[in-house]
């Protein structure tokens, strides 16, 4: 029997990456190799069941503190018809808020949750949002509405930026205008990257910065929670089930990917912890500390095949747009990486603090005192998102200005990083970055870190 490496080499060679369609001969060859892989990886079924089993995982909550903040309060949840939003609504009910309202665009069928009011609204439109908030007058706002699909973000650039950047700003400003005491927002682990060329990751990173600026200037307590891959609304999980049901090729970015996973219940509970941690003047960001060992994408896929008895073959298709192949290698320090959540980078971990739950890490982002260029870039991005007199916004211009803002935000961020930390990040990253093509953005990131480090 051949080795795993030999089989994976044959699997990659059996069909070219990023093929729109595969020939019948290529599909049959992939099926043969997939059957061999299943024999060599009997543990894949256990890995798939671990992946699915995460749905039941939760964390301990500071119930007394939450009861003091929620009982008798008016609570508004944006995106309450989504997966995490529905779980959050159910988690809120036992704390007996006086009024519990879900706001969404109405694209998803309304769930039946006793005691919850459902209203229509779109976070992208500030004026109508103000009207909704003025009528409801929420004490607490949980902002979960977002465009969360990285691949779709590369196609729907305008919608993603309008929702994740300006929608977040609209919710925070409307909440403050209506007298809300706290706004708790959903973010993503991808926001730990100080720069990303991907639209989704960049939009969420900028959203965190927008929240941090608002926390420093508005009379409202703000916090945000970083989620990683949520099993309950997993894009790859849905695709695996569909591909297996149809016996179609399972398109994987790579055979070497490992990814952290969490449940919708953990995500909703993390937002509740954020409410307790929120304080005036500064944004608080939190993430789960122990996400267990990363799931193997290849083994989860093989396990799905084994679980269903499908004849679907595995196809190593390469990375789609929206999924950065490699994060900047200086974001984790091997000496300290296990001390805090893997959704908090090495620079953020410097300020990590105890959170409301012992299973959660929390940090306060540094105040960016030199972010004027980023502020101007945000205004330029907003102007690109507004329909021109001659027609609709140009998605390529929106993408270009989003990227310009991402670089400006990186420039402002690295200034606040201690020189010693920057120097170590440069040393950790130099060797890996040197192997990348000259036009790769990691070279520019390294150069942005380097001047003070070499000084």
N, C-alpha and C positions, 0 to 999 in steps of 0.2 A: 504493500500500500504506500502511496506517495505521501510526502510531507504536506503540511498545511501550506507552507510557503510555495511549494511547487504548484499545488492546486490553485492558489490565489493568483499566481503568475499566469496559469493557463486561463483562469477566469477572466482576467484583464485582457488577455490576448484574443479571447473568443469573439469579442465584439468591440468596435471602436467606441470611445467615450462620446457622450452627448449625441448619440444617434437618435434621430426623430423616430425611426422605425427600425426594427431588426428583421433580418430575413428568417424564413422558417429554419434554414440550416443553422443559423447563429443561435436561435432560440433552443433548438434541440441540443446543440452542443452545451449551452449553458445549463440545460436541465441535467445532462449527464454529470457535469462537474458539480452541480448543486447536490445531487444524490450522493456523490463521493464526500462532499463537505459534511453532509448530515451524518455520515458514518464516522467521520473523524471528530465531529463536535457533538457528541451525545448530550453534553451539558447545555446545549442551546435551548432545549425545552425548559430547563430550570431557569435560564436567564429570561426567557419570554414570560414565564409565570411570575418571576420577580418583578419584571417591568409592569405587568398588569396588576400585581398585588399591591403596588405602591398606592393605588387608589384609596386604600383603607387607612393610610398613615395620617396621623394628626399630631398636634403639639399641645402642650399644657398652656392654658391661658390664665392670665391674672384676672379671675372672674370678679373679684370684689371691686377692683379698680375700674373694670369695664362697666359693671353695674352702676357705679357712681356717675359715669359719664353718659350712659345710654338710657337709663330708666327715665321715662317721661320726656325724652328728647325727641325732636323731629329729625329724622335721619333720611338722607337722600343718597341713593346709589346710582351712579351712571353706569350703563352697560349691565343692568340687573337681569336682562334676559339672556346673557351669555353664560357660559359654563361656570366660571368662577363667580360671576355676579349672582347666579341663582343659589349657589352654595352659601355665599356671604349673606344673602337675605335670610336664609334659613338659620344661619348662625346668629343673626341679630335678633330674631323673634324672641328667644328666651329672656333677653335683657329688657323686654317690655318697653320699647320706645313708644311714645305717645302717637307718633305717626311714622310710618315706614313707606318710602316712596321709591319706585324704580323708574329711572328715565332712560329711554332708548329710542333709536331711530325707527323702530317698528318693523325691522327687516326679519325678525325672528318671532315665531309664535309665542304668545304670552304664556308663561307657565301659570299654573293654578297654585298660588301660595296664599293661604288664608291670612288676612291681616296686612297684606301688601297692596298698595295702590300702584297702578301702572300709568305713566304719562309718556307722551311722545315728545321728543326733543332731539336736536342734533348739536353736539358739542362744537361743531365747526362754525356755528352761527351765533355770534355774541349777543345780538339784540334780542333774538327769540329766547336765548338762554337766560338773559336777564329777567325776562318776563316770567319764566317758569320759576326761577329762584325767588323772585319777589313774591310770587303767590304762595310758594311753599314755605319760605323763610326757614331753611334747615339750620339746625344747630351743628350737625356733623354731616360731612359729605365724604363718601367713598367714591373715588373716581377710577372706575375699572374699564370704561369704554376706550377702545383702541383699535387700530388696525394692526393685527398681531402676526400676519403671515409674511415672513421674510421674502419668499419668492414673489408673492403678489405685490409687495411693496416696490419691487423693481419695475413692475408694469404700471401700477397705480401710484405713481410718485406723488402727484398732487394730493390725492386723497390721503395718503399716508402722512405727509407733512402737515396737511390741514388738520388732521385728526390728532396725531401724536404730539405735535409741537404746539400749534395754535389752539387746538381743542383743549389741551391741558391748561394753557394760559387762560383761555376763556372760562373754564370751570373755576379756576382759582380766583380770578377777578370777580366773576359773578357771585361766587360764594362770599367773598370778602364784602362786596357791595351789599349783599343781603344780610350781613351780620353773622355769618356762620363762625363758629369758634374754632373749628378744625377741618382740614381737608387732608384726606389720606389717599394717596395715589398708587396705582399699580405701575411698576416699571419692569425691567428685564435685566437678567444677568449679563446680557450683551452690552449693557451700558457701562460695564466696568472697563471697557476699552476706551482709552482717552481719545482715540480716533478710529473710525471704521469707514471704509469706502461703501459699505452696504447701507441702503436707504433706511431700512427698518432700524438697525442698530444705531445709526447716526441720529435718527429722529427721536429715539428714546433717550439717548445720551443728552441731546439738546433739551429734551423735555425736563430732565432732572436739573439741568442748569437754570432753566426758566423757573422751576419751582424754588430753587435755592435763592435766586434773586428776589422772588416774590416773598419768601419767608423773611428776608431782611428788611422789606419795605412795607409790607401789609400787616394789618392787625388781625392775623389769623395764624393758628398753629398748623404747621405743615410737616408731613412725613411721607415717605414713599417706601414701597416694598419691592425688592428685586425677586422676580420669579425665574426659575429655570424651566426646563421642559416639563410641562404639566401633562401627566399621563391621561387625565380625563378628557382633555380636548386636544390630544396629541395629533399633530398633522401627519407624522410618520406612522403612528398607530392606525389612523383612519385609512391611510394609503395601503398599509400592509394588509389590513383586512379586506380591502377592495381588490387588491392584486391577487391575494390568495383565493378569494371567491371566484375570480374570473380566470384563474390560472395564467395570469399575465406576468411578464417580467417584473421583478421587484428591483426598482432603480435605486441603488445606493450611491451616495457621494463617494464613499471610500470604504474599504474593508477594515481600516484601522481606527475608525471613529469610536470614541467613548464619550458618553454624554450624561450629565447629571439629570436626575428626574425627581419630581415632587408631585404631590397630589393637589387637586383643587381644594380639598379640605385644608391642607397645610397653607395653601395660598391665601384662602379667606381668613384663616386664623392669624396669619402673618400681618394682614391688613389690620385686624383687630388689635394686635400688639402695637402696631404703629400708632393707633389712636392713643394708647396709654403713654407711649414714648414722646409724642409730639409736644414741643415746647415753643414759646414765642421766640422770635428772632433768628432762628436757624432751622434749616431743613434737617430732619433726621432720616437716614436711610438704613433699612434693615434687610437681612437675608437669613435664611436657615443656616445654622452652623454645620450640622451633620446631614449631608445629603447621601450618605452611604457611598459605596463604590460606584464609579460611573458605569452605566450600562453599555455593553458592546453592541453597536448597531448591527454588525454582521450576525452576532448570535441571537439577537432579538428577532431579526428577519428569519433566520433558519428555524428558530423556535416557533415562530408563527406558522411556518410551513409544516413543521412536525405536529403542531397542535391541531391544525385544520386538515391535515392529510392532503394538502394542495400539491399540484404539479407545477406551481409557479417557480420559474428559475430565478436565481440571483444574478443581477447584471450590475457590474461596477460602472456606473454611468458618468462619474466625475461630478464636480461641484457645480450646482446650478447658480445662477445669478441670485444674489441676496444672502449667500452662505459663504462667508470668508473662509478660505481654506486653512489659514493659520493665523491665530491671534498673535499679536506682538509678543515675542519671546521674553521680554523683560517685565511682564506683568505679574509674575509670581517669583518669589525668592524661595528656593528650595530649603533654606534654613528656617523659614517661618511660615511656609505655605499651609501647614496643617493646623496652625493656631487659630485661624478664623475661617469664616465661610469662604468657599471657593468662588463665590459671586462678589467678593470684595478684593480689589487688586492690592498689590503690595504698597502702593502709595496711600491708599485709603485706609489700609489696615493699621497704619501708624496711629490713627485717631480712634480706633475701635473701642467701644465702651460696652458696659453691661446693658442689656435690654430688659424689657418688661418680662420676657420669658427666658428661662435659662437655656433654651434651645435655639435662641436667636442672637445674632451679632448685630450691633448697631454702630454707625459712625456718623459724624457730622462733616459734610464736605467743607473744604477750605473756602473761605470767602475770596472770590477772585477780585482783587483790587485793580487789576489792569485788563479788564475785559471790554474796554471801550470799542476796540475793533470788532469783537464778537457782537456787541450790541448793534453796531452799524451793519454788520453782516446779517443779523436777524431782521433788521428793517428791510434790507435788500431782498432777503428771502420772502418776506411777507409781500412786498410789492410784486414779486414774480408770481405769487399765488393768486393775485387779484386779476380777474378777467380784464384784458385790455379792450380798448374801444374797437379794435379790429377783430376780436374773437376771443377764444378760450386761452388760458395760460399755456405757455410752452413748457411741456414736461422736461425737456432737455435743459432749459434755463433754470427751472426749479431745482433739478438735480445738481446743476453746476453751482448754484448759490448755496444749496445745502452743504455741498462739499467745502466751499469756501468758508462757511460758518464753522464747520467741523474743524478745519485747520486753525482758524482764529481762536476757537475754544481751546484747542490743544496748546497753542502758544500761551494763552492766559493761564492755563492750568499748570504747566510745568514750572512756571515762575514761582509758584507756591510750594513746590516740592523741595524738601531739604536737599542741599547739594550732595551730601553723602549718599542719600537714597538714589539720587539721579545717577551718580557715578557708578553705583553697584548695578543699577538697571542697565546701564550702557555696557558694562563688562559682561553681564549675563546674556545680553542680546547680540553683541557684536559678531560672534562666530556664526550664529544661525543666519543673521541678516546678510552676512557676507556671501552666502551661497545663493541669494535670491537675485533675480534680474535687476539691473540698475534702475529700471523704472518702477520697481515695486514700492508701494507707499511706506513700507517699513524702513527704508533707507532715510526718507525724510523724517519719520518719527524719531529715528536714532539721532539724526543731526539736530533735531529740536531739543532733545535731551542733552546732547553732548557738550555744548559750549560751557555751561556752568560746571559740568562734571569735570572737564579737563582743566578748568580754572582752579 
